[in-house]
């Protein structure tokens, strides 16, 4: 028996996303996505990288499934590129696009790996972007239609669905901060509208999946809430931190789990509140079967009676260690606290960590291996916090590492490598890193080693 063992049925997995790993973005009749359009503007992406070939899972999926088998993962989380199925986002269907996903699904199942599918991981058909993208509620409706259509074609074999991935990243980052597609810098009210519409898209896809799938299909979403960690584990600080978690995530996760905007959020946003109806809130707040959480980095909180809401978010000090990218501060406790807050605040649904990982400055050593010591340390310490959650009875049922293999890290292009498997982008050769061997051993032992 190991010190840090997981429950017997704990689900070990790995995650990727269509735009980041597939390559061959316009093959077999696929339409252009807003991300491809964005990448084509010189100066937007580091090094002007474009994943037209990238890691090429589109052609190498069989090899990648063998890698998954070697790792011992039981589930593979990947996304479907909407514009492969509906090149213009709505209307005309491109059957060749669905054929690719059918090949991948069948290959996974033949190798004993469950497909866990994200319906939208940021690559919006460019035709819809040109009609306003996530500012336009017609996009939500189109997303529901696409999701329902795909469900009607694959739910004989696929039983696990996520509607959307990380609403804040495809809305605020794309329409407010400008660093993601479509690269706009709109005002606060409009940005809040895109966030609301992202939640509505989730609700509409949830309804469409339920309507088009047999009863054994389960549906959730993937969110990346702010991860609030009590600086000190006493009841007083824990309670303040739970409050921070609920309010700071009020426009997305709390809205979806409670079906309404918290009063404090309505007060804080004031005139910048988005437009919405009660009917929309019903769709948004409909029960989900499980909660996917992407967790990377913590925010620390202390109770403070003199603060308006009773908590204070503590700015991280300048020497706080970070992984190999600015935004990713090291803080393994968040892998325990975010599932714990979700469990404490809302009804108990199974929780899955749908992404966790870090980018390392990976290099092939002279012996042909990749010694990613920082990633191995990161995964070990974070996984111990996931194990703590399971040991305390929090319904954390599985963990997907981000990512199976090196891929296109959005605006940072190919410069940031998040894979546990190294990809040589010239030869497309895959080399499992030290962290992959570590992860494989943990899976075999069902414990953190
Ligand atoms: C997630 N942040 O994005 C995405 O789901 C993945 O596609 C991505 O490759 C992965 O995490 C690693 O970045 C995030 O700035 C990007 O806090 C940035 C942040 C969070 C998540």
Boltz pocket constraint, residues with backbone or C-beta under 6 A from the ligand:
constraints:
  - pocket:
      binder: B
      contacts: [[A, 17], [A, 20], [A, 165], [A, 166], [A, 169], [A, 224], [A, 294], [A, 296], [A, 327], [A, 355], [A, 402], [A, 408], [A, 409], [A, 410], [A, 418]]
      max_distance: 6.0
